Amino acid sequence: MSSPLLFIIACLIWGSTFWAITLQLGDVAPAVSVVYRFGLASATLFAWCALRGDTLRLPWRAQKWMLLQGLASFALSYVCTYSSEQYLVSALVSVLFALMVFWTPLLNRIAFGTPITWSTCCAAFVAICGIVLLFYQSIGAALHDILGGGNGHFLLGFMLALVATVSSTAGNALVMKVREHSGNVMLTMAWTMLWGTLMVAAWAIVTGQSWQLPMRPSYWMGLVYLAIFGSVIAFSAYFTLIARIGTQKTVYIGVVTPVISVLLSVQFEHYRPAPIEWVGMVLCLSSVAWALTSGARKTAAVSSISTTSSAKAT
């Protein structure tokens, strides 16, 4: 399959998964829905690897990193995402996930001392301005609600979504550690999803959450779509693209998916952004594109300098 087609598939699927999550809300606790989703996705990946004749066992030195990635990428991140969409429109959650472009260099700075470029700082400032405009009215209303004795659920949803984005960023950083021990993307995805599923299941049991099976066909349609398309196919396309065209180009998926998600929210969730919210979204997504473009230019320049130096040395 060609790289442009893989890019389109990943964008369309992930752009729609934020809305598809809303189909699983209401009848079942968010954590239980996460268990159903990634349990099915993990089983599908293990079955696929078995059909290919792969050895399903991996050594503990690899498993410990997959356990950590499962905690970050598929346990904490998705429980927070599902929970946040109980209080926020899915489009707003998807826009917040675009900010992972800025969390990544910040995490690398904290963990590895990697310097943050001036262009990234400028783009992050623009993104913050966009987020302020996007959520200004809703946060103001939530604060007014709290002062009036209300529960301020919007603020809870906002904080849960932010935690989800930071957790996903940490999970992405762990991918490279996993790849050091195994290059079998399908198998490592299966194990990582399994670890995440087991941890969320344990949490659901300890907290006494109900495990009832809903009767709504829309719930099961959403579950199958999220597990097979949103988890198996989209992640496979994403990792394949990274191998083919590199991270700098692949992460543009994070700019396209919120646009699709906003359009779906307008259509199916009756989301009607005010003019100030549209401006905020445009600023936020433009800043992400700016950060990615400047990063790509810097990488190209470094590559060009390295090539020139090698040629002179030869």
C-alpha positions in Angstrom: 0.0 0.0 0.0 1.3 3.4 -0.9 2.4 5.9 1.7 -0.1 8.6 0.7 -2.9 6.1 1.0 -1.6 5.0 4.5 -1.5 8.6 5.5 -5.1 9.2 4.4 -6.3 6.0 6.1 -4.7 7.0 9.4 -6.1 10.5 9.3 -9.6 9.4 8.5 -9.7 6.7 11.1 -8.1 8.7 14.0 -10.1 11.8 13.0 -13.3 9.8 13.5 -12.3 7.8 16.6 -12.8 10.8 19.0 -16.5 10.9 17.9 -16.8 7.1 17.9 -15.8 7.1 21.6 -19.0 8.9 22.3 -20.9 5.8 21.1 -19.5 3.9 24.1 -20.4 6.4 26.8 -23.4 6.2 29.1 -24.2 2.6 29.5 -20.7 1.3 30.5 -18.0 2.8 32.7 -15.2 4.4 30.6 -12.5 2.1 32.1 -14.6 -1.0 31.2 -15.1 0.2 27.6 -11.3 0.7 27.4 -10.8 -3.0 28.5 -13.3 -4.2 25.9 -11.6 -2.2 23.2 -8.0 -3.0 23.7 -8.8 -6.6 24.8 -10.3 -7.2 21.4 -7.5 -5.3 19.6 -4.8 -7.2 21.5 -6.5 -10.6 20.7 -6.7 -9.7 17.1 -3.0 -8.8 16.9 -1.9 -11.9 18.7 -4.1 -14.0 16.3 -2.5 -12.3 13.3 1.0 -12.9 14.6 0.2 -16.5 15.3 -1.1 -17.0 11.7 2.1 -15.5 10.4 4.0 -18.1 12.4 5.6 -15.5 14.8 6.9 -16.6 18.2 4.6 -14.9 20.6 6.9 -14.9 23.6 9.3 -12.0 24.3 12.0 -11.7 27.0 11.3 -9.8 30.2 13.9 -7.1 29.3 11.5 -6.2 26.5 8.3 -6.9 28.5 9.2 -4.3 31.2 9.3 -1.5 28.6 6.1 -2.7 27.0 4.5 -2.8 30.4 5.4 0.9 30.9 4.3 1.8 27.4 1.0 0.0 28.0 0.5 2.0 31.2 1.1 5.3 29.5 -0.3 4.8 26.0 -3.3 2.4 26.5 -4.2 2.6 30.2 -3.9 6.0 31.7 -4.2 7.9 28.4 -7.4 6.2 27.1 -9.1 6.0 30.5 -8.6 9.8 30.8 -9.7 10.3 27.1 -12.9 8.3 27.5 -13.6 10.0 30.9 -13.0 13.5 29.5 -15.5 13.0 26.6 -18.2 12.6 29.2 -17.8 16.3 29.8 -16.2 17.7 26.7 -17.2 17.7 23.0 -15.0 15.2 21.2 -13.7 17.9 18.9 -12.2 19.8 21.8 -10.4 16.7 23.1 -8.9 16.1 19.6 -7.6 19.7 19.4 -5.9 19.2 22.8 -4.2 16.1 21.5 -2.6 18.1 18.8 -0.5 19.8 21.6 1.5 16.6 21.9 3.8 18.2 19.3 4.9 20.6 22.1 4.8 18.1 25.0 7.3 15.9 23.2 10.2 18.4 23.1 9.4 19.5 26.6 9.6 15.8 27.8 12.9 15.4 25.9 14.2 18.5 27.6 13.3 17.2 31.0 14.4 13.7 30.5 17.5 14.0 28.2 18.4 17.7 28.3 17.6 18.2 24.6 17.4 21.9 23.9 14.1 23.4 22.8 14.4 25.6 19.6 13.2 29.2 19.6 10.7 28.4 16.8 9.1 25.7 19.0 8.8 28.2 21.9 7.1 30.8 19.6 4.8 28.2 18.2 3.9 27.0 21.7 3.0 30.5 22.8 0.7 30.9 19.8 -0.9 27.5 20.7 -1.5 28.6 24.3 -3.2 31.7 23.0 -5.3 29.6 20.7 -6.3 27.3 23.7 -7.2 30.3 25.8 -9.5 31.6 23.1 -10.9 28.1 22.4 -11.8 27.4 26.1 -12.2 30.9 27.4 -16.0 31.0 27.4 -16.4 27.4 28.6 -13.9 27.7 31.5 -15.5 31.0 32.5 -18.9 29.3 32.6 -17.5 26.4 34.6 -15.9 28.7 37.2 -19.2 30.6 37.5 -21.0 27.3 37.9 -18.6 26.2 40.7 -19.0 29.6 42.5 -22.7 29.1 42.3 -22.5 25.7 44.0 -22.3 23.6 40.8 -19.8 20.8 40.0 -17.8 22.3 37.2 -17.5 19.1 35.3 -16.1 21.0 32.2 -12.9 21.7 34.2 -12.6 18.1 35.2 -13.0 17.0 31.6 -10.4 19.6 30.5 -7.8 18.4 33.1 -8.5 14.7 32.2 -7.9 15.5 28.5 -4.6 17.3 29.3 -3.4 14.3 31.4 -4.3 12.0 28.5 -2.1 14.0 26.1 0.9 14.0 28.4 0.5 10.3 29.1 0.4 9.6 25.3 3.5 11.7 24.8 5.3 9.6 27.5 4.1 6.4 25.8 5.5 7.6 22.4 8.8 8.2 24.0 8.9 4.6 25.3 8.3 3.2 21.7 12.0 3.6 20.9 13.0 1.5 24.0 10.6 -1.2 22.9 11.9 -1.2 19.4 15.5 -1.7 20.8 14.4 -5.2 21.9 12.0 -6.2 19.1 11.4 -5.0 15.6 8.1 -6.9 15.3 5.6 -4.0 15.4 2.5 -6.2 15.4 3.7 -8.4 18.3 5.0 -5.5 20.5 1.7 -3.7 19.9 -0.2 -6.8 21.0 1.8 -7.1 24.2 1.6 -3.4 25.0 -2.2 -3.3 24.5 -2.5 -6.5 26.6 -0.5 -5.0 29.5 -2.6 -1.8 29.3 -5.9 -3.9 29.2 -4.8 -5.9 32.3 -4.0 -2.8 34.3 -7.2 -1.0 33.4 -9.2 -4.2 34.2 -7.5 -4.4 37.6 -8.4 -0.8 38.2 -12.0 -1.4 37.2 -12.3 -4.4 39.6 -10.7 -2.6 42.5 -13.0 0.4 42.1 -16.1 -1.8 41.8 -17.1 -0.7 38.3 -19.9 -2.6 36.6 -19.1 -5.0 33.8 -22.6 -5.2 32.2 -22.8 -5.7 28.5 -25.0 -3.0 26.8 -27.7 -3.9 24.4 -27.4 -0.9 22.0 -26.1 -1.9 18.6 -24.3 1.5 18.3 -22.1 0.5 21.3 -21.0 -2.7 19.6 -20.5 -1.0 16.3 -18.3 1.6 18.0 -16.4 -1.0 19.9 -15.5 -3.0 16.8 -14.6 0.1 14.8 -12.4 1.4 17.6 -10.7 -1.9 18.3 -10.1 -3.0 14.7 -9.8 0.2 12.8 -8.8 2.7 15.4 -6.4 0.4 17.3 -5.1 -2.2 14.9 -5.3 -0.7 11.4 -4.5 2.9 12.3 -1.6 2.1 14.5 -0.2 -0.3 11.9 -0.4 2.4 9.2 1.2 5.0 11.6 4.2 2.8 12.4 4.6 1.8 8.8 4.7 5.4 7.7 7.3 6.2 10.4 9.5 3.5 8.9 9.0 4.8 5.3 8.9 8.6 5.5 10.1 9.4 9.0 8.6 11.0 12.1 8.8 14.6 10.9 6.3 13.9 8.0 4.2 11.3 9.8 3.3 13.5 12.7 1.3 15.8 10.4 -1.5 13.3 11.0 -1.8 15.2 14.3 -2.7 18.3 12.4 -5.3 16.7 10.1 -7.2 14.6 12.6 -8.6 17.4 14.7 -10.0 19.1 11.6 -11.9 15.9 10.7 -13.0 15.5 14.4 -14.4 19.1 14.5 -16.4 18.5 11.3 -17.8 15.3 12.7 -18.7 17.0 16.0 -20.5 19.8 14.1 -22.5 17.1 12.2 -23.2 14.5 14.8 -22.8 16.3 18.2 -24.5 19.6 17.2 -21.3 21.4 18.2 -21.6 25.0 17.2 -18.3 26.8 17.9 -18.5 30.6 18.5 -16.3 32.8 16.3 -13.8 33.2 19.2 -13.6 29.4 19.4 -13.0 29.0 15.6 -10.1 31.6 15.9 -8.7 29.6 18.8 -8.8 26.3 16.9 -7.1 27.9 13.8 -4.4 29.4 16.0 -3.8 26.2 17.8 -3.6 24.0 14.7 -1.6 26.6 12.8 1.0 26.6 15.6 1.2 22.8 15.4 1.9 23.0 11.7 4.4 25.8 12.2 6.3 23.7 14.8 6.3 20.6 12.6 7.4 22.6 9.5 10.3 24.3 11.3 11.4 21.0 12.8 11.4 19.4 9.3 13.4 22.3 7.9 16.0 22.0 10.7 16.3 18.3 10.2 16.8 18.8 6.4 19.4 21.5 7.1 21.3 19.2 9.5 21.2 16.4 7.0 22.5 18.6 4.3 25.4 19.8 6.4 26.2 16.2 7.4 26.2 15.1 3.7 28.4 18.1 2.7 30.9 17.3 5.5 31.0 13.7 4.4 31.6 14.6 0.8 34.5 16.9 1.8 36.0 14.2 4.0 35.9 11.8 1.1 
